[in-house]
Amino acid sequence: MIDYMLMFAVIAGIALLLFLILRIKLNAFLALLMASITVGLLAGMSFTDITDTITEGMGNTLGFVAVVVGLGSIFGAILDHSGGARNLALFMLGRFGEKKASAAMLVSGFLIAIPVFFDVAFIILVPILSALSKRTGKHIMVFALPLLTGIGITHSFIPPTPGPVAVADILKADLGWVIFLGLIVAIPTAMLCGLVISPMVTRRYKDQKISTEQLNELEAAIDGNIVRNTLLLIGLPIVLILTGTLVKTLVDLGNISQNLLIDSVIFLGHPFTALILATLSAMYFMGTRYGVTREKLFELSNNSLAPAGAIILITGGGGVFKQTLIETGAGQMVAEALAGTNMYIIVLAYIISALMRVIQGSATVAMITAAGIVAPLIIFSPVSNAENALLVLAIAAGSVFMSHVNDSGFWLVNRYLDISVPETLRTWSVLSSLISLIGFLIIMIIFLFIGG
């Protein structure tokens, strides 16, 4: 039975959250805390219960997220400083050849965004985009859209990037499953959006032939050792986590027995261990071996944690919002209303995330808010590991939808590519919406395939 006062409390909390972020321009962390307190008060919670819920929600969420996001930030900062991203992009350009520079930028963006934040990955590769544009006569968007597609898809769908990591923790989803299914969703989405749709969006721009000499000139600046180390370091945590998840699943199914070797593999495959190993390896192979001093590594590590801090706190605020919905009983009420099929929860998760993205702009806030609303539902309507991972990806897909004028990423694209606002809307806004919709369509196909 629907408790209308409780439903009003939830709606009022979400409305307050949007008002504080959009109108008051309040920091999302503070806004999430205030929205959580509002829901608690309207639902009849005592002051003590509200403060206990804040403590529990924050603690339960950050115990995992803070470690992963912090390590991931240091890892990405070292790869950035070493020139790994730039060298990898140039290497891809040389290998793909003169007619496939757009495909090279797609693959470069896809790989580079695994350890590096969206804006950082884009900014450090803008000079390559500009150089390609000037040397070929093609408009910069011809190369920029595939690059943005690769960065945007990886940043949203494949851990250890912060968004899916935070959502996976709030929903208690296995990170290995999220990576595995995220790759299945991300690769065809990237190929379709980056290689088929991007040229359609940019077909009105000037198109000239790329000379082999120009690409050879770019390739000459490549440090092969840095390229190899970058690929190995990016792959290390992903392989470890996937292996650990596979072995743990086999143990849970009773297909293999537990022993010291198996426990060691599972331990090495935990996101904490995998990222610690990757970060320490990056410090040595991309830092110390290239003459980077301990003091410089210390500085890079410290500076990288500044943007990570904001993501960690916003994620913690989302955990508080989730815990409030659980404690008030709102999660159980909505779950009972949606009882019957888990598909409703996945669709609901995508819609909430997409709406939050369009309304307030931030993909991170959209993901965290949607996860906070949906998390209580799966407590009262259990899902499998695969379904839970698909739920994480559905929220991630919604958070990509329609980047426009209230999104900082929109202005990043607009300013660095020196294009007009209408042009940015016709290109990046359209493409981001298609990435979201196509990604979600693939998610739903997988859901139906596994027997949802």
N, C-alpha and C positions, 0 to 999 in steps of 0.2 A: 504493500500500500504506500502511495506517495505521501510523504510528509511535506505539505506545502510550505511550512515555515522553514524547514530545512532546505528545500529547493530554493526558496527566496534567499536564504543565507549564502548559498553557493553562487547564485546569479549576482547578488550584491557584491560578493567578494571579487568575482571576475570583473565586474563593471568598475569597481574601485581600482583594481589593478591597472586596467586600461586608462582610466582617468588620470591616475597618478603618473603614469609613464608618458601618455600623450599630451595631456594638458599642463600638468604641473612640471613635467620634465624631471621627475624624481628618478633617482637611480633605481634600476630594476631590483636590486637586492633589498633595498628599503621598501619598495613597493610590494614585493612578494611577502615580506614580513607583515606589513600593515594589512594586506588583504587577508592573510592567514588569521590574524588577530580578529579582524572584522567577522570572518566566517565563524570563528569560535564563539565570539560574543553573541552574535545573532542566533547561533544554534543552542545557546544556553550553557556553554562551558564555563566553569569557574575560572577566576584569574590564575589560580595555582595550576589548574589543568592546562591552561593555555601556555603558560611559561614552560611547563614540563614537556608539552608537545613540541614547542620550539626547540628545546634542548635535544629531545629524542630525534626529531626529524632532521635537524642539522647534523647531529653526530652520526646517525646511521648512514646518511648520504655521503658525507665528506670523508668517512673512514676509508672509502675506496677511491672516490673521485679525486680527492686532493693529491693522493700519491701518483695516480696515473697521469693526471693533467700536468702536475709539476715535473715529473720525469720526462714526459713528452715534450714539454716546453724547452727544457734544457737540451734534449736530444736534437730538436729542430733548430735551435739557435746555433749549435755547433755546426750542423750541416750547412746552415745558411752562411755562417762566417767563413767556412772553408771553401766556399765557392761550389759546393756540391750541386746545388740546384742549377746554377748557370751552366756548369760543365755538362750536366746530364742533358739539359735542353739542347745545347750545341751538338752533343753526341747524337741525339735523336735526329736532329736536322740533317746531319751528315749521313746517317744510316738510311733514312727514309728516301733521300734523293730529291731531285729538283721539283718533281711534280707532286710531292706529298708533304710539303712543309706544314700544311694545316694538320695533317695526321700526326706529324712529329710533335707539334705543340700540344695536341690533345693528349698523347701518351706522356709527354713531359709533365703537363699539369696533373695528370692522373697519378703519376708516381711521386712527384714532388710534394703534393698536398697531404701525403700520408703522415709525414712527421712535422709539417710546417703549417702554420695558420694560413687561412685563405688570403688575407690581405698581404701577408709577407710573401707568400708564393707568387702572387700576382705582381707586386711591386718590383721584386728582384728580377723578373723576367720581362718587364716592360721595355727595357733597352733593346732586348733581342727582337721584340715585336717591331719596334721603331726601325731598327736596322733592316729587317726583312722588308718592311713596307717601303723604305726609301730605295733599297737596292732593286726591288722587283716592280715597283710602280703600282702594286696592289694596295688597296685601302687597308689600314691597320686592322680593321674589324675582321677582315678575312682570316687573319691569324689569331686575333684576340679571342673571338668567340669559341673556337675549338679549345684554346688554352683555358678560358674561363669555364667551359664545360667540364674539362678534365678536373680542374681544381674544385669546382663546385660539387661535382658528384662524389669525388673521393672524400672531400671534407665533410660531407653529409652522411655517407653510407659506410665508410670503412674506418673502424678504430685502428690505431689509438688517437684519432682526432677527437677533440674534447666533446663535441655535441653527442655523437652516438655513445661515447663512453659514459657520459652523464645520464643519458636516457636509459641505457642498459642497466646502470646501477639502480636508478630509481625503480625500474620495473623488475629488478633482480633477474635480468636475462644473462645467459652465459655469453661471455665476450667472444669465445671461439665460434659459437653458432652465429653471432652477429657478423663476424668477419667473413665466415664461409658463405652465408646467404647474402651478405652485403656485396661480396665479389660477384656472385651470380646475378644480382640485380644491377650492379654498377657497370659491369663490362658491356652488356648489350645496350644499356641506356646511353653510355658514353659513345659507343659506336654509332648508334642511330642519331643521337642529337648532335654529336660532334662532326660526323662525316657525311650525314645525309641532310639533316635539317639546317645546320649552320650555313652550308653553301647556298641553300634556298633563301635564307634570311639575308645573306650578303651578296646575292647574285647581281644586284644593280650596281655594285661597286666595280671600279676599274680592274680589269684582269689582264695581266701580262705574263709572259713566260719567265720562269726563273732560270738563270744560267747556272750551269754546273760549277763554273769557276767561282761564283759568288758563294755557293755552299761549301766548296772546298776551302775557301778563305776562312769561313766561319769555323770549319772543322779543325783548321790548323791551330786554333787557339785552345784546343781541348787538352786537358791533362787526363790521360787515360787511367792513371792510378786513382785519381779522385772519382772518376766515373764508376770504376769498378767498386771502390770502397763504398760509394754512396748507394749503389744498388744492393750490395751485400748487407749494409747496415739497415736500410729500409726493410729488406726482406727478413732480417734476423728475428725481430719481435713477432712478426706476423706468422712465420713458420713455427716458432716456438709455441705461440699461443694455440695455433691450429692443431699442432701435434699433441699438446697437453690436453686439449678438449677431446680429441679423438680417442686418446688412450683412456681418459677418465670415463668417457661414454662406454667404451668396451668393458671397463671394470664394472661400471654400474649395471650393464646388461649381463654380466657374468661370463662374458666370452674369454676374458683373461683374468688370472688371479693376481692379487695385489702382493708385491714384494718390494724390496729396497730399490731395485732398478726402476720398476713402474712408478713408485712413489717419487723417485728423483725426476723422472720425465714429466710427471704431473706438476711437480714443484717448479721445474724450469719453464713449464708452459704457463704458469700463473702470470697474469699481466704485470704484477709487481716485479717478479724476477726477470721476466723477458725484457722489460724496459730498463731495468737497472743494468743488465748485461749490455743492452744496445747502447745505452748512454755512456757507460764506461768505455766500451769499444770505440765509440765515436770520439770521445775525449783523447784516446790514444792514437787511433788510426787517422783521424781527421784533424787532430790538434797537435799533440806532442811530437808526432813523427814529421810534422811540417813546421816545427820550430815555434809553435804557439806556447808561450810561457804559462806557468801555473797561475800567475797573477791574471793573465788575460782570460784563461779558462774560468777562473773564479768570477771575473767581471761578467763574462758572457752568461754564466749560470745565474748570477744574481739579477742581471737585467732581464733575462728571459722570464723570470717569475712574476714580473710586474703585470703583464697582460693576463697571465695565468691566474693571478689572484682574483681578478674581477670575475672570470669564468667560474672559479671555484666557489666564490661567495654567492653568485647568482644561482648556481646549481644547488647549493645548500638551502637557499631561500625556496627553491622549487621543492626540495625535500620536506621543508617545513609545511608548505602548502599541501603536499600529498598527505603528510601525517595528520594534518588538521581534518582533511576530508575523511580519513579513516576513523579518527577518534570521534568525530561528530556523527558518524553513521551515514554520511552522505554517499560514500562510495558503495556501501551495501545497497542503499536505496536505488541508486542508478543501475547497479549490476542486476538487481532483481527485475527492474523495468526492461532491461535488455536481455534477460534470460532467454535461452533457446539456441543461440548459435554464437560462436566466438567471432564470426565474420562481422557482426554488428560492431564489436569493440574495435576491430581494425579500421573499419570505415569511419567510425566515430573519432578514433585517434587521428586519422589523416585530416578529417574535416576541421577538428579543433586546431590542430597545428597550422593548417593552411590559413584559417581565419585569423589566428593570432599573428601570423606572419604578415598578412596583408594589412591588418589593422594597426600594428605597432612597429613593424619593420624588422626587428631583431630576430634572426633565425635562432639564436641561442635561447632567448626568452620564449619564443614560440615553442621550441622543443621542450624546455623545462616545464612550462605551464601545462602543455598537453600531457606530458608524462605524469605530472602531479595529479591531474584530473583522472587519467586513465588507470594509474597504478592501483588505486583501491578496488577497481572493478575486477582485476584478475585475481585478487585475493579471494573474492567471493565467487568467481567464475574461472577456475583454474585452466591454464593453457599449457601445452607441451613446450619443450625447449625451443623447438623450431617455430612454433606459433608465437612464442614470446619474442624471439629474435625478429620475426616478421613485423610484430607490433612496434618494435624499436625502429625498424626501417620505414614503416608507414609514417611514424611521427617525423622521422628525418626527411622523408619525401615531402611531407606537407610544409616543412620549414623552408624549403627551397622556393616555394610557389611565389611567383610574381614579385621579384625584386623591383621596387619602385622608389619614389622620392623620399619615403620615410626610412629607407634602408641605407646605412652608411656604405655598404658595398656598392650600391647604385652610384653614389657620388664618387667613389673610388674609381669605378670604371669610366664614368663621365669625364672626370678631370684628367686622369692619366692618359686617356686615349684622345682627349681634346675633341670630343664630339658634343653635339647639342643635346639638350634634355629630350626633345621629341625623338631624336635618333637613338638615344639610349633606351627609351621606352620601346621603340620598334624593334630593337635588336636584343639587348640583354634581358629586358623584362619579358619579352615574348619567349626567348629561349629558356629562361629560368622556369617559367610556367610549364613549358613542354617537358623539361627535365623532371619536374615534379609529377606531372600527370603520367608520363611514360613509365617512370620509376614505380609509381603506385600501381599502374596496370600490371607490370611484371610481378610485383609483390602479390597481387591478388591471384594471378595465374599460378604462382608457386603455392599459395595458400590452398587453392582448389586442388592442385596436383597432389599435395601431401595429405589430402583427405579432410580438409577443414569443414 
